[in-house]
Amino acid sequence: METDNRLLNLLGIARRAGRLEFGSEAVRQAVRRRRARLVLFAADFSPGSAEKIGAEAEKAGVRTARIHAEMDAVEAALGKRTGVISVNDTGFAKKLLELGAEERGGMNL
């Protein structure tokens, strides 16, 4: 899907800009320290882990979304295999949500 490619490309730019955290513990820390603006879950990320991290994010007022891309696609785009990503920049978070809203298949919001 074109939206998935654009989303992964934007995540790649955010990574190069140093605005992402990867992995469960790093994302939890970003949420706790109020750095996270958006938490994304890969399609094949563990539902149990997503629920725990999602509850913590919700409590902190951080929006979450599940993308259609699986961890293999995330790894190909970012060079790091992960199922959960914290976007720590308001501008990147807003644009990622806009991309997901453009085509409802991009993210489950």
CORMOGI-V733454 format. One record per residue. RES is the residue in one letter. PHI is phi as a letter, one per 20 degrees, with the letter a starting at -180 (NA if undefined). Layout:
[[RES | PHI] [RES | PHI]]
//
This chain:
[[M | NA] [E | f] [T | f] [D | f] [N | f] [R | f] [L | f] [L | f] [N | f] [L | f] [L | f] [G | f] [I | f] [A | f] [R | f] [R | f] [A | e] [G | m] [R | d] [L | c] [E | c] [F | c] [G | n] [S | g] [E | f] [A | f] [V | f] [R | g] [Q | f] [A | f] [V | f] [R | f] [R | e] [R | m] [R | e] [A | f] [R | d] [L | b] [V | d] [L | d] [F | d] [A | f] [A | g] [D | d] [F | f] [S | g] [P | g] [G | f] [S | f] [A | f] [E | f] [K | f] [I | f] [G | f] [A | f] [E | f] [A | f] [E | f] [K | g] [A | e] [G | m] [V | d] [R | f] [T | c] [A | b] [R | d] [I | e] [H | f] [A | f] [E | e] [M | g] [D | f] [A | f] [V | f] [E | f] [A | f] [A | e] [L | d] [G | m] [K | b] [R | e] [T | b] [G | d] [V | c] [I | c] [S | d] [V | e] [N | d] [D | b] [T | f] [G | f] [F | f] [A | f] [K | f] [K | f] [L | f] [L | f] [E | f] [L | f] [G | f] [A | f] [E | g] [E | c] [R | g] [G | e] [G | f] [M | b] [N | e] [L | e]]
//
